[in-house]
Amino acid sequence: MNPLLVLDVVGLTPRLLRRMPRLAAVADTGFQAELGTVLPAVTCSVQSTFLTGEPPSGHGVVGNGWYFRDLGEVLLWRQHNALVGGEKLWQAARRVRPDYTVANICWWYAMGADVNWTVTPRPIYHADGRKDPDCYTDPPELHDELTSRLGTFPLFNYWGPGAGLVSSAWIAKATRQIMTDHSPDLTLAYLPHLDYDLQRYGGASPQAERAAAELDAVLAPLLDAAAARGATIVALSEYGITDVSQPVHVNRLLRAEGLLRVYTQAGMEYLDPWTSRAFAVADHQVAHVYVRDPADVPLVAKLCAGLPGVAEVLDADGKAAAGLDHPRSGELVLVAQPQAWFTYYYWRDDAAAPDFARLVEIHRKPGYDPAELLFDPANPGAAKARAAIALARKKIGLRYTMNVVGLDAGARAVRGSHGRLPADPADGPVLLCSDPAPARDRFAATEVKSLLLDLAGLDAAAAPPAPAPSHSPSPEVSR
């Protein structure tokens, strides 16, 4: 049985693959196929589908975050694998081969997963509020094995205005090291580089083409190492990033209509999900709208349908047709028009925005914020100067805030987004495989799990059935 290397090259499309000859060569001995995705076409949802074979309605990951109804909190970018329902790829493999080994390098929901080697970004949160770059590993000794050779995980190059090639290069080197030192049967690696300049400048920009070429050079040694090991290589992507120019402020509409409420502290406004009749959790080009009273759903649907930039409003039937009918979903799901994307903004005046709005703060914002990739476009020089002062304070052990993110100006500057189903396969996900045996023209995202089991020579269908789960994703009670 050959080992498998599965590369999630986020943002990879057939159009960008033309700039990546080394990666494209994976298909020379195998095949290239169109890869269907799921709605929403965002990282956490699509990766969970790849690994379980279920749509979001089955595994429960309805986005990169959602409103946790039992907690009364909007939470994005959680890390515990128990949030993902369904049988995972490696669990199916172990029904056939109990000693099947797996390494997960930076795929999401890694913490607590029953794999053999785990690496995932995890800052050090100091008691005084400082945040230092680092990663979490399991087993714990893997941390020093990697950082002693590769240096500290470059967290500030993984997300934020400084995000770039350095983080993907670190991940590629860590993947090579784990393959060499531990020889997993299955190695999963997530390469985020194409997420950055494509959102900053657009999927058709010269910067996007340059990013593809840069990542191709970084991948070459990893691909060579996998080939030398006799591994079957699969490269795939979750979505393609296309050009946008229109931020859509759903929460501002709901507030104007008296449906969304805020509370104020120290002159700053905070979303009040406990008393709001309706609010949206924005996630790129999809937004989940949570409506407290079912009687308000028709009104909210009508208001959202009339908002410029909204293409679809999915009600219960629409969610079922899209594979999003799960208790974690909002009562309504909005899909943006191709040129549009959804902000989380709910304040009417930037002066009343909470202080975290100007920070790279993925866990406190009640929605996704691509403006975090940019120094404030209203005054980038001043934003960079503030960043330099903050770093100087950090180096001498003082507390600091990295207030470099623009608000309305930042939203207007975003040029690429994703989340909708692709209109053109050239701008959608792609799958490459070095083994020609399972070749065909198209795979659905729900078929990736079965494809990988077949490539591993594991017939999970003939194995003993999966045991009943000892736990399931946390129940989400109605509001």
BELGIBEL-V369230 format. One record per pair of residues at least 6 apart in sequence whose C-alpha atoms are under 6 Angstrom apart, sorted by the first residue. I is the first residue (numbers start at 1). J is the second residue. Records with the same first field share a line. If there is no record, write none. Layout:
# BELGIBEL-V369230
I=J ; J
This chain:
# BELGIBEL-V369230
2=231
3=185 ; 186 ; 231
4=186 ; 231 ; 232
5=187 ; 233
6=188 ; 234 ; 235
7=189 ; 235
8=190 ; 236 ; 237
9=191 ; 237
10=192 ; 237 ; 238
11=194 ; 195 ; 237 ; 239 ; 240 ; 241
12=237
13=240 ; 427 ; 428 ; 429 ; 430
14=426
15=426
19=213
20=213 ; 216
26=434
27=432 ; 433 ; 434
29=434
30=433 ; 434 ; 435 ; 436
31=432 ; 433 ; 436 ; 439
32=431 ; 432
33=431 ; 441 ; 442
34=430 ; 442
35=429 ; 430 ; 431 ; 442 ; 443 ; 444
36=444 ; 445
37=445
40=419
41=239 ; 419
42=419
44=64
45=61 ; 62 ; 63
46=238
49=55 ; 446
50=445 ; 448 ; 449
51=88 ; 89 ; 449
52=86 ; 87 ; 88 ; 89
53=446 ; 449
54=446
55=323
56=62 ; 324
57=323 ; 324 ; 325 ; 326
59=84 ; 85 ; 86
64=76 ; 77
65=75 ; 76
66=74 ; 75
67=73 ; 74
68=74
69=476 ; 477
70=476 ; 477
74=366
76=363
79=109 ; 111
80=109 ; 111 ; 112
81=109 ; 110 ; 111 ; 112 ; 113
82=473
83=473
85=473
89=449
92=460
94=100
95=463
96=463
101=116 ; 184 ; 185
102=115 ; 116 ; 184 ; 185 ; 186 ; 187
103=116 ; 117 ; 118 ; 187
104=118 ; 188
105=118 ; 119 ; 188 ; 189
106=119 ; 120 ; 190
107=190
117=138
118=137 ; 138
119=136 ; 137
120=135 ; 136
121=135
122=134 ; 135 ; 136
123=132 ; 133 ; 134
124=131 ; 132
125=131
133=155
134=152 ; 153
135=153
137=143
154=167
157=163 ; 164 ; 167
158=167
160=372 ; 373
161=373 ; 374 ; 375
165=193
168=191 ; 193
169=218
176=222
197=208
198=208 ; 416
199=415 ; 416 ; 417
200=414 ; 415
201=415
202=243 ; 415 ; 416
203=241 ; 242 ; 243
232=434
233=433 ; 434
234=432 ; 433
235=431 ; 432
236=430 ; 431
237=429
238=429
239=428 ; 429
240=427 ; 428 ; 429
241=416 ; 417 ; 418
242=416 ; 417
243=415 ; 416
244=339 ; 340 ; 415 ; 416
245=339 ; 415
246=340
247=340 ; 341 ; 342
248=341 ; 342 ; 343
249=343
251=279 ; 280 ; 346
252=346
254=260
259=276 ; 277 ; 278
260=276 ; 278 ; 279
261=272 ; 276
262=270 ; 271 ; 272
263=269 ; 270
268=352 ; 353 ; 354
269=352 ; 353 ; 354
277=291 ; 292
278=290 ; 291
279=289 ; 290
280=288 ; 289
281=287 ; 288 ; 367
282=342 ; 343 ; 344 ; 367 ; 368
283=368
284=341 ; 342 ; 419
285=335 ; 336 ; 341 ; 342 ; 418 ; 419 ; 420
286=334 ; 335 ; 419
287=333 ; 334
288=330 ; 333
289=330 ; 332 ; 333
290=330 ; 331
291=331
292=479
309=336 ; 337 ; 340
310=336 ; 337
311=335 ; 336 ; 337
312=334 ; 335
313=333 ; 334
314=332 ; 333
315=332
319=325
344=367
347=353
358=403 ; 404 ; 405
359=402 ; 403 ; 405
360=372
371=410 ; 411
372=405
375=383 ; 404 ; 405
376=383 ; 404 ; 405 ; 406 ; 410
377=410
378=409
383=404
387=402
390=400
422=428
